[in-house]
């Protein structure tokens, strides 16, 4: 199983900025220390090329992003100060999802240890999202790899408004979002299927809502590829989440999603999406558990599906 990382491309943030940039490097360190992955499993992606980005984003926005001429209102909406490092990291993060998509088509599943930037629109970024990695990768897969139907399973606590808007008139990409009803963004877009949850929703109600929709969607759509945004922010200790899931509940969520997609033979890309717990170690715990559950279920050893024993390094 390949894990794409870009945590060494760090964008400079002001002191006290609430975005947990450190979680990415800590996540990779945690997974390396687990002994479950060989060095070859960790892949540095190429930066996303303009050809791929322009299937989703408008030329004027990309030009302003590249040259540092974004309007101040756009920069404020993104939530990051512009820098060359921000541009490079954003392109690398999209590159991670592109790399994972290429790999998943050959090996059933791959993971971007970042990504899930679902608030980016055609002509602007928003909510700590500069470029929409999932839609870029989905349209690459359709244009270059013969993929037909795509399913986006967005389980970040915030609605994937950018993804919904980008795919609104595109029946070949079905957007499914389970999110907090009263959380960001204040003005929601229309996904193909939105499940809006009340503040404080806990494990059982969340899992019941997921179970009532995901298997039916998979059966009806028969997608060639799925993108799973495994947000850590439905966690009860998340500063920006407002839901009440425990770590155990999130682990059950991951198990259910992977089991549903794997049994249907769908090539699957996993992105980490959001997470804003007070303690960064809680975010890392949740993201690491997602990746390890993916490994447990898919267990790609020497090109086949035979199960690996505990602690067996897996490519």
For each residue, the residues with C-beta under 8 A, 3 or more apart:
1: 37 41 107 109 110 111 294 295 298 300 314 315
2: 41 43 99 100 103 107 110 111 315
3: 28 31 37 41 42 43 110 111 113 291
4: 43 44 45 95 96 97 99 100 110 111 112 113
5: 8 24 28 42 43 44 45 96 113 114
6: 9 24 44 45 89 92 93 95 96 113 114
7: 10 24 25 27 28 113 114
8: 5 25 44
9: 6 85 88 89 92
10: 7 21 85 89
11: 21 80 83 85 86 89
12: 81 83 85
13: 17 19 21 80 81
14: 17 81
15:
16:
17: 13 14 21
18: 239 276
19: 13 79 80 128
20: 23 275 276 280 283
21: 10 11 13 17 24
22: 25 26 280
23: 20 26 27 275 280 283 284 287
24: 5 6 7 21 27 28 113 114 272
25: 7 8 22 28 29
26: 22 23 29 30 280 281 284
27: 7 23 24 30 31 113 272 284 287 288 291
28: 3 5 7 24 25 31 32 42 113
29: 25 26 32 33
30: 26 27 33 34 284 288
31: 3 27 28 34 36 37 113 288 291 292
32: 28 29 37 42
33: 29 30
34: 30 31 37 288 292
35: 311 313
36: 31 292 295 311 312 313 314
37: 1 3 31 32 34 41 42 295 313 314 315
38: 41 313 314 315
39: 42
40: 315
41: 1 2 3 37 38 313 314 315
42: 3 5 28 32 37 39
43: 2 3 4 5 99
44: 4 5 6 8 92
45: 4 5 6 92 95 96 98 99 112
46: 49 92 95 98 99
47: 88 91 92 94 95
48: 52 53 91 92 94 95 98 131 133 136
49: 46 52 53
50: 53 54 62
51: 54 55
52: 48 49 55 94 98 136 139 140
53: 48 49 50 56 57 62 91 94 131 136
54: 50 51 57 59 62
55: 51 52 136 139 140 143
56: 53 122 131 132 135 136 139 166
57: 53 54 61 62 120 122 123 131 132 136
58: 61 62 122 123
59: 54 62 63
60: 63 64 123
61: 57 58 64 65 122 123 124
62: 50 53 54 57 58 59 65 66
63: 59 60 66 67 69
64: 60 61 67 68 69 70 71 74
65: 61 62 70 82 87 90 125 130
66: 62 63 87
67: 63 64
68: 64 82 83 84
69: 63 64
70: 64 65 74 75 78 82
71: 64 74 75
72: 75 76
73: 76 77
74: 64 70 71 77 78 124 125
75: 70 71 72 78 80 81 82
76: 72 73 79
77: 73 74 124 125 126 127
78: 70 74 75 124 125 126 127 128 129 130
79: 19 76 126 127 128
80: 11 13 19 75 86 128 130
81: 12 13 14 75 86
82: 65 68 70 75 86 87
83: 11 12 68 86 87
84: 68 87 88
85: 9 10 11 12 88 89
86: 11 80 81 82 83 89 90 130
87: 65 66 82 83 84 90 91 130
88: 9 47 84 85 91 92
89: 6 9 10 11 85 86 92 93
90: 65 86 87 93 94 117 130 131
91: 47 48 53 87 88 94 95 131
92: 6 9 44 45 46 47 48 88 89 95 96
93: 6 89 90 96 97 112 114 115 117 131 133
94: 47 48 52 53 90 91 97 98 115 117 131 133 136 137
95: 4 6 45 46 47 48 91 92 98 99
96: 4 5 6 45 92 93 99 100 112 113 114 115 133
97: 4 93 94 100 101 112 115 133 134 136 137 227 269 271
98: 45 46 48 52 94 95 101 102 133 136 137 140
99: 2 4 43 45 46 95 96 102 103 110 112
100: 2 4 96 97 103 104 110 111 112 115 137 269 270 271
101: 97 98 104 105 110 137 138 140 141 145 225 269
102: 98 99 105 106 110 145
103: 2 99 100 106 107 110
104: 100 101 107 108 109 110 225 267 268 269
105: 101 102 141 145 147 225 267
106: 102 103
107: 1 2 103 104 110 300
108: 104 262 265 267 268 298 300
109: 1 104 262 267 268 269 270 294 298 300
110: 1 2 3 4 99 100 101 102 103 104 107 269 270
111: 1 2 3 4 100 269 270 271 291 294
112: 4 45 93 96 97 99 100 115 116 133 269 270 271 272
113: 3 4 5 6 7 24 27 28 31 96 272 287 291
114: 5 6 7 24 93 96 271 272
115: 93 94 96 97 100 112 133 134 271 272 273
116: 112 133 134 154 156 229 230 231 271 272 273 274
117: 90 93 94 120 125 128 129 130 131 132 133 134 162
118: 129 132 134 154 156 158 160 161 162 163 229 273
119: 125 126 127 128 129 158 160 161 162 185
120: 57 117 124 125 126 129 130 131 132 162
121: 124 125 126 132 161 162 165 166
122: 56 57 58 61 165 166
123: 57 58 60 61
124: 61 74 77 78 120 121
125: 65 74 77 78 117 119 120 121 129 130 131
126: 77 78 79 119 120 121 129 161 162 185
127: 77 78 79 119 158 184 185
128: 19 78 79 80 117 119 274
129: 78 117 118 119 120 125 126 132 162
130: 65 78 80 86 87 90 117 120 125
131: 48 53 56 57 90 91 93 94 117 120 125 136
132: 56 57 117 118 120 121 129 135 136 162 163 166
133: 48 93 94 96 97 98 112 115 116 117 136 137 271
134: 97 115 116 117 118 137 138 152 163 227 229 269 271
135: 56 132 138 139 162 163 166 167 173
136: 48 52 53 55 56 57 94 97 98 131 132 133 139 140
137: 94 97 98 100 101 133 134 140 141 227 269
138: 101 134 135 141 142 147 150 152 173 225 227
139: 52 55 56 135 136 142 143 173
140: 52 55 98 101 136 137 143 144 145
141: 101 105 137 138 144 145 147 150 224 225
142: 138 139 145 146 147 148 150 172
143: 55 139 140
144: 140 141
145: 101 102 105 140 141 142
146: 142
147: 105 138 141 142 150 224 225 267
148: 142 172 224
149: 172 174 221 222 223 224 225
150: 138 141 142 147 172 173 174 223 224 225 226 227
151: 174 176 217 218 221 223 225 226 227 266
152: 134 138 160 163 167 173 174 175 176 177 226 227 229
153: 176 214 226 227 228 229 257 261
154: 116 118 159 160 163 175 176 177 178 179 191 229 231 273
155: 178 210 228 229 230 231 234 253 257 273
156: 116 118 160 179 229 231 233 234 273 274
157: 179 180 183 231 233 234 238 240 241 242 243 274
158: 118 119 127 179 180 183 184 185 231 233 240 274
159: 154 164 177 179 183 185 188 189 191 194 196
160: 118 119 152 154 156 163 164 175 177 179 191 229
161: 118 119 121 126 164 165 185 187 188 189
162: 117 118 119 120 121 126 129 132 135 165 166 189
163: 118 132 134 135 152 154 160 166 167 175 177 191
164: 159 160 161 167 168 175 177 188 189 190 191 192 194
165: 121 122 161 162 168 189
166: 56 121 122 132 135 162 163 170
167: 135 152 163 164 170 173 174 175 192
168: 164 165 189 190
169:
170: 166 167 173
171: 174
172: 142 148 149 150
173: 135 138 139 150 152 167 170
174: 149 150 151 152 167 171 192 193 217 221 223
175: 152 154 160 163 164 167 191 192 193
176: 151 152 153 154 191 192 193 195 213 214 217
177: 152 154 159 160 163 164 191 193 194 195
178: 154 155 195 197 206 209 210 213
179: 154 156 157 158 159 160 183 194 195 196 197
180: 157 158 183 196 197 199 201 234 241 242 243
181: 196 197 198 199
182: 198 199 242
183: 157 158 159 179 180 240 241 242
184: 127 158 240
185: 119 126 127 158 159 161 188
186:
187: 161
188: 159 161 164 185 194 196
189: 159 161 162 164 165 168
190: 164 168 194
191: 154 159 160 163 164 175 176 177 194
192: 164 167 174 175 176
193: 174 175 176 177 213 217
194: 159 164 177 179 188 190 191
195: 176 177 178 179 209 210 213
196: 159 179 180 181 188
197: 178 179 180 181 201 205 206 209 243
198: 181 182 201
199: 180 181 182 242 243
200: 242 243 244
201: 180 197 198 205 206 243 244 245
202: 205 206 236 243 244 245 246 249
203: 206 207 244 245 246 248 249 252
204: 207 208 249
205: 197 201 202 208 209
206: 178 197 201 202 203 209 210 234 243 245 249 253
207: 203 204 210 211 249 252 253 256
208: 204 205 211 212
209: 178 195 197 205 206 212 213
210: 155 178 195 206 207 213 214 253 256 257
211: 207 208 214 215 256
212: 208 209 216
213: 176 178 193 195 209 210 216 217
214: 153 176 210 211 217 218 256 257 260
215: 211 218 219 260
216: 212 213 219 220
217: 151 174 176 193 213 214 220 221
218: 151 214 215 221 222 223 260 261 264 266
219: 215 216 222 264
220: 216 217
221: 149 151 174 217 218
222: 149 218 219 264
223: 149 150 151 174 218 226 266
224: 141 147 148 149 150 266 267
225: 101 104 105 138 141 147 149 150 151 266 267 268 269
226: 150 151 152 153 223 261 266 267 268 269
227: 97 134 137 138 150 151 152 153 268 269 271
228: 153 155 257 258 261 268 269 270 271
229: 116 118 134 152 153 154 155 156 160 271 273
230: 116 155 254 257 270 271 272 273 287 290
231: 116 154 155 156 157 158 234 272 273 274 275
232: 235 238 250 272 273 274 275 277 282 283 286 287 290
233: 156 157 158 238 240 241 273 274 275 276
234: 155 156 157 180 206 231 238 241 243 245 250 253
235: 232 238 241 243 245 246 247 250 275 277 282 283 286
236: 202 241 243 244 245 246
237: 277 278 279 282
238: 157 232 233 234 235 241 242 243 275 276 277
239: 18 276 277 278
240: 157 158 183 184 233 274 276
241: 157 180 183 233 234 235 236 238 276
242: 157 180 182 183 199 200 238
243: 157 180 197 199 200 201 202 206 234 235 236 238
244: 200 201 202 203 236
245: 201 202 203 206 234 235 236 249 250 253
246: 202 203 235 236 249 250
247: 235 250 251 282 285 286 289
248: 203 251 252
249: 202 203 204 206 207 245 246 252 253
250: 232 234 235 245 246 247 253 254 286 289 290
251: 247 248 254 255 289 293
252: 203 207 248 249 255 256
253: 155 206 207 210 234 245 249 250 256 257
254: 230 250 251 257 258 289 290 293 294
255: 251 252 258 259 293 297
256: 207 210 211 214 252 253 259 260
257: 153 155 210 214 228 230 253 254 260 261
258: 228 254 255 261 262 268 293 294 297 298
259: 255 256 262 263 297
260: 214 215 218 256 257 263 264
261: 153 218 226 228 257 258 264 266 268
262: 108 109 258 259 265 266 268 297 298
263: 259 260
264: 218 219 222 260 261
265: 108 262
266: 151 218 223 224 225 226 261 262
267: 104 105 108 109 147 224 225 226
268: 104 108 109 225 226 227 228 258 261 262
269: 97 100 101 104 109 110 111 112 134 137 225 226 227 228
270: 100 109 110 111 112 228 230 290 291 294
271: 97 100 111 112 114 115 116 133 134 227 228 229 230
272: 24 27 112 113 114 115 116 230 231 232 275 287 290
273: 115 116 118 154 155 156 229 230 231 232 233
274: 116 128 156 157 158 231 232 233 240
275: 20 23 231 232 233 235 238 272 283 286 287
276: 18 20 233 238 239 240 241 283
277: 232 235 237 238 239 280 282 283
278: 237 239 282
279: 237 282 283
280: 20 22 23 26 277 283 284
281: 26 284 285
282: 232 235 237 247 277 278 279 285 286
283: 20 23 232 235 275 276 277 279 280 286 287
284: 23 26 27 30 280 281 287 288
285: 247 281 282 288 289
286: 232 235 247 250 275 282 283 289 290
287: 23 27 113 230 232 272 275 283 284 290 291
288: 27 30 31 34 284 285 291 292
289: 247 250 251 254 285 286 292 293
290: 230 232 250 254 270 272 286 287 293 294
291: 3 27 31 111 113 270 287 288 294 295
292: 31 34 36 288 289 295 296
293: 251 254 255 258 289 290 296 297
294: 1 109 111 254 258 270 290 291 297 298
295: 1 36 37 291 292 298 299 314
296: 292 293 299
297: 255 258 259 262 293 294
298: 1 108 109 258 262 294 295 305
299: 295 296 305 306 307 308 314
300: 1 107 108 109 303 304 305 314 315
301: 304 306 307 308 312 314 315
302: 306
303: 300
304: 300 301
305: 298 299 300
306: 299 301 302
307: 299 301
308: 299 301 312 314
309: 312
310:
311: 35 36
312: 36 301 308 309
313: 35 36 37 38 41
314: 1 36 37 38 41 295 299 300 301 308
315: 1 2 37 38 40 41 300 301
